[in-house]
């Protein structure tokens, strides 16, 4: 069995984010915004796989953010998306993003084990404890007001998943949130588990992530602040006898000249921003989420129109490569990348930026 692309080597990991969602990470109204069709995702996955990109990470959404485009109103379900892409690729890791409240752990344990077989050991799991209250309401669920309850539920959820992946015997489960009788996990992931991603925002979220995840996912807003945050998260995990790495997310507009890149940024994120969708997204982050520190959220609202608040990689290939090198120097283990149109724009990034990262020794 080959090494898992997320668990082997010390290169700076690169992946894509949100290609399963309508408009990707860019709430823009332009006609050329990302079409998240299956055919486009398949084309992108094969392109990334051939280029040596490490992973693809989807967002799980059940309702959109409104606005003229209903940003993220159309979303390919992540487990079936991952299964299809794992079957069609050879080397790249594919994650499924799963909300604990909407998916029974015994079902997810079997689904992940199945797609891990499909990909010969390349599956991954991104666990979401929940934050989007309107989405909960759409599913007829109640979002607990306190983070303690959300993460206590998520912990028992993942404990049951892990028990199913490690026990060779049938067992009963009598927990606070889940009951199971004479249950057994078969099949199991090919390595007994898969890489786990979790966003570490609130104190409770950081406890959960450092207890369970291989990769913590957090925004890169102020790199000096990020450097301290990464050190704190790693120290928190080491105090528990664990090693974790920290990933972030970035948005790429790479063009031959800086003027061209800035012009496209203005065209997509200023002149044609879906401002209603951006407002709805930012307001929900303020109300229910801790993915972004609230003291910084107001400062970066304009970045949500560009790439959902991702670290801006805007400019020439040299400038984009320099930005990625800064993320590496800050201590991030990798970053996701988004584009206004992934399939149209990735080849230029592949041909002009990846060689610079290889020459710099981080790939």
C-alpha positions in Angstrom: 0.0 0.0 0.0 1.5 3.4 -1.0 2.1 6.1 1.6 -0.8 8.4 2.3 0.0 11.8 0.6 -0.9 13.7 3.8 1.1 11.6 6.2 4.4 11.1 4.4 7.2 13.4 3.6 8.0 16.9 4.9 6.9 19.0 1.9 4.6 22.0 2.3 1.2 20.5 1.5 -1.0 22.0 -1.2 -4.6 21.2 -1.8 -7.8 22.8 -3.2 -10.8 23.8 -1.2 -14.5 24.1 -2.0 -14.5 23.0 -5.6 -17.6 21.0 -4.8 -19.5 24.2 -4.1 -21.1 26.6 -6.5 -18.8 29.6 -7.0 -16.1 27.8 -5.1 -14.7 30.3 -2.5 -15.7 33.5 -4.5 -19.1 35.1 -4.0 -19.0 36.9 -7.3 -21.6 37.6 -9.9 -19.4 37.3 -13.0 -20.5 34.8 -15.7 -17.2 33.0 -15.5 -17.5 32.0 -11.8 -16.9 28.4 -10.9 -19.4 25.9 -12.1 -19.2 23.0 -9.6 -20.5 20.3 -11.9 -19.3 16.8 -11.5 -17.6 17.0 -14.8 -15.6 20.0 -13.8 -14.6 18.5 -10.4 -13.5 15.3 -12.2 -11.4 17.3 -14.7 -9.9 19.3 -11.9 -9.1 16.2 -9.8 -7.3 14.5 -12.7 -5.3 17.7 -13.4 -4.3 18.1 -9.7 -3.4 14.4 -9.5 -1.1 14.6 -12.5 0.5 17.8 -11.1 1.4 16.2 -7.7 -1.0 18.3 -5.6 -1.6 16.6 -2.3 -5.3 16.8 -1.4 -8.7 18.1 -2.2 -10.9 19.3 0.6 -14.7 20.0 0.2 -17.2 22.1 2.1 -20.4 20.4 3.3 -23.3 22.8 2.9 -27.1 22.2 2.9 -28.4 25.7 2.2 -26.7 28.6 0.4 -25.9 32.1 1.6 -28.5 33.9 -0.5 -27.7 36.9 -2.6 -28.1 37.2 -6.3 -26.1 34.0 -6.9 -27.2 32.1 -3.8 -23.5 31.5 -3.0 -23.0 27.8 -2.1 -26.6 27.1 -2.9 -25.4 24.2 -5.1 -23.1 21.7 -3.4 -22.1 18.2 -4.4 -22.4 15.9 -1.3 -18.9 15.3 0.0 -18.8 11.5 0.7 -20.1 10.5 -2.7 -18.0 13.2 -4.3 -14.9 11.8 -2.6 -15.8 8.3 -3.6 -16.0 9.2 -7.2 -12.8 11.2 -7.2 -10.9 8.5 -5.4 -11.9 6.0 -8.0 -10.7 8.3 -10.8 -7.3 9.3 -9.4 -4.1 7.6 -8.4 -2.1 9.6 -5.8 -4.0 12.6 -4.4 -5.8 12.4 -1.0 -9.5 13.2 -1.1 -11.3 14.3 2.1 -15.0 14.0 2.9 -16.3 16.8 5.1 -18.9 15.5 7.6 -21.2 17.4 10.0 -21.4 15.3 13.2 -25.0 16.4 13.9 -26.4 15.3 10.5 -24.6 11.9 10.1 -24.6 8.9 12.3 -21.1 7.8 13.3 -21.7 4.1 12.5 -22.7 5.1 9.0 -19.8 7.5 8.5 -17.3 4.9 9.9 -18.4 2.4 7.2 -18.5 5.0 4.5 -15.0 6.3 5.1 -13.7 2.7 5.3 -15.3 2.0 2.0 -14.0 5.0 0.2 -10.6 4.3 1.6 -10.7 1.0 -0.2 -11.8 2.7 -3.3 -8.8 5.0 -3.1 -6.3 2.3 -1.9 -5.7 4.2 1.3 -6.1 7.9 0.2 -9.3 8.9 2.0 -9.5 11.6 4.7 -12.1 13.0 7.1 -12.8 16.6 7.9 -15.0 16.8 11.0 -17.4 19.7 11.5 -19.0 20.1 15.0 -21.4 22.6 13.7 -21.9 26.4 13.6 -24.4 27.4 10.9 -27.7 27.8 12.7 -29.9 28.3 9.6 -28.5 25.1 8.2 -29.4 23.2 11.4 -32.9 24.7 11.1 -33.2 23.6 7.5 -32.4 20.0 8.6 -34.9 20.2 11.5 -32.0 20.2 14.1 -31.3 22.4 17.0 -27.8 24.0 17.2 -26.7 24.1 20.9 -25.9 27.6 22.0 -22.8 26.6 23.9 -19.7 25.2 22.3 -19.3 22.7 25.2 -22.3 20.8 24.1 -21.4 20.9 20.4 -17.9 19.5 21.1 -19.0 17.0 23.7 -21.4 15.6 21.1 -18.6 15.6 18.5 -16.2 13.9 20.8 -18.6 11.0 21.5 -19.4 10.8 17.8 -15.7 10.4 17.0 -15.1 8.1 19.9 -17.7 5.7 18.4 -16.2 6.1 14.9 -12.8 5.1 16.3 -14.2 2.2 18.3 -15.7 0.9 15.1 -12.3 1.2 13.4 -10.3 -0.5 16.1 -12.5 -3.2 17.6 -12.5 -6.6 16.1 -15.5 -7.7 18.3 -19.1 -6.8 18.3 -19.8 -4.3 21.1 -22.6 -2.3 22.8 -22.4 1.5 23.1 -24.3 3.3 25.9 -23.3 6.9 25.7 -24.9 10.2 26.4 -25.7 10.9 22.7 -25.5 7.5 21.0 -26.7 4.0 21.7 -25.7 0.9 19.8 -26.2 -2.8 20.3 -23.9 -5.6 19.1 -22.3 -3.4 16.5 -19.0 -4.0 14.7 -17.1 -2.0 12.1 -16.3 -4.0 9.0 -14.5 -3.0 6.8 -12.0 -0.7 8.4 -9.8 1.9 6.9 -6.8 0.4 5.3 -4.4 1.8 7.9 -6.9 1.4 10.7 -7.7 5.2 10.5 -7.5 8.1 8.1 -6.1 11.6 8.4 -8.4 13.9 10.4 -8.9 17.6 9.7 -10.7 19.9 12.1 -11.0 23.7 12.3 -9.7 25.0 15.6 -11.5 28.2 16.5 -13.0 28.4 20.0 -11.2 27.1 23.1 -13.4 24.0 23.0 -12.7 23.5 19.4 -9.0 23.6 20.0 -9.3 21.1 22.7 -11.2 18.8 20.4 -8.8 19.4 17.5 -5.6 18.8 19.5 -7.2 15.7 21.0 -8.2 14.1 17.7 -7.0 15.7 14.5 -3.8 15.3 12.5 -4.3 18.7 10.9 -5.9 21.8 12.4 -7.4 24.3 10.0 -7.2 28.0 10.8 -7.1 31.2 8.8 -4.0 33.2 8.1 -5.0 36.8 8.7 -2.1 38.3 10.5 1.0 36.1 10.0 2.7 37.3 13.2 -0.4 36.3 15.1 -0.6 33.0 13.2 3.0 32.2 14.1 2.1 32.4 17.8 -1.1 30.6 17.3 0.6 27.7 15.5 3.2 27.4 18.3 0.4 27.4 20.9 -1.6 24.7 19.1 1.4 22.5 18.7 2.3 22.9 22.4 -1.2 22.1 23.4 -1.1 18.9 21.4 2.4 17.9 22.7 1.1 18.3 26.2 -1.3 15.5 25.3 1.4 13.4 23.7 0.3 14.2 20.2 1.8 15.9 17.2 -0.4 18.0 15.0 0.2 20.2 11.9 -1.7 23.4 11.0 -3.2 24.2 7.6 -4.6 27.4 6.3 -6.5 28.4 3.2 -5.6 30.9 0.4 -7.1 32.4 -2.7 -5.1 32.6 -5.9 -5.2 35.2 -8.6 -2.0 34.6 -10.6 -1.4 36.6 -13.8 1.7 37.5 -15.9 1.7 41.0 -14.4 0.6 42.5 -11.1 -1.7 44.9 -12.9 -3.6 42.1 -14.6 -4.0 40.3 -11.3 -5.3 43.4 -9.5 -7.6 44.2 -12.4 -9.2 40.7 -12.1 -9.4 41.0 -8.3 -11.3 44.3 -8.7 -13.5 42.8 -11.5 -14.5 39.8 -9.4 -14.5 41.0 -5.8 -15.3 44.7 -6.0 -17.2 45.5 -9.2 -19.2 42.2 -9.3 -19.2 41.0 -5.7 -22.4 39.4 -4.5 -22.5 41.8 -1.6 -25.7 40.4 -0.1 -24.2 36.9 0.0 -21.0 38.4 1.6 -23.0 40.2 4.2 -24.9 37.0 5.1 -21.7 35.0 5.3 -19.9 37.5 7.5 -23.0 38.0 9.8 -23.3 34.2 10.3 -19.6 34.0 11.2 -20.1 36.7 13.8 -23.2 35.1 15.2 -22.3 31.4 15.4 -18.8 30.6 14.3 -15.3 30.9 15.8 -13.4 30.0 12.7 -12.2 33.6 12.5 -11.2 35.6 15.6 -14.0 38.1 15.9 -11.6 41.0 16.6 -10.1 40.4 13.1 -13.3 39.5 11.3 -14.4 43.1 10.8 -11.0 44.0 9.4 -11.1 41.4 6.7 -14.7 41.6 5.4 -13.4 42.7 2.0 -11.5 39.4 1.8 -14.7 37.4 1.9 -15.7 38.9 -1.4 -12.4 37.7 -2.8 -12.0 34.2 -1.4 -14.2 33.6 1.7 -11.5 35.2 3.9 -8.6 33.2 2.6 -5.0 34.5 2.6 -4.6 36.6 -0.6 -2.1 35.3 -3.2 -2.6 37.9 -5.8 0.0 39.0 -8.4 2.6 37.5 -10.6 4.0 34.0 -10.3 6.9 35.4 -8.3 4.6 37.2 -5.9 2.3 34.2 -5.5 5.2 32.0 -4.7 6.6 34.5 -2.2 3.2 34.5 -0.5 3.2 30.7 -0.2 6.8 30.8 1.1 5.7 33.3 3.8 3.0 30.8 4.9 5.6 28.1 5.1 8.0 30.4 7.1 5.1 31.2 9.5 4.9 27.5 10.4 1.9 26.3 8.4 2.3 22.8 7.2 0.3 23.6 4.0 -2.5 25.6 2.5 -5.5 25.0 0.4 -5.9 27.0 -2.8 -9.0 28.4 -4.4 -9.5 30.0 -7.8 -12.4 31.9 -9.4 -12.4 29.1 -12.0 -10.2 26.2 -10.8 -10.0 24.4 -14.2 -9.1 27.5 -16.2 -6.6 29.0 -13.7 -4.8 26.1 -12.1 -2.7 25.2 -15.2 -1.0 28.6 -15.1 -0.3 28.2 -11.4 1.0 24.7 -12.1 3.3 25.8 -14.8 4.7 29.0 -13.2 4.4 28.8 -9.4 5.0 25.1 -8.6 8.5 25.1 -10.1 9.4 28.1 -8.0 8.2 26.3 -4.8 10.2 23.2 -5.9 13.3 25.4 -6.4 12.8 26.9 -3.0 12.9 23.4 -1.5 9.4 23.3 0.1 7.9 20.9 -2.5 
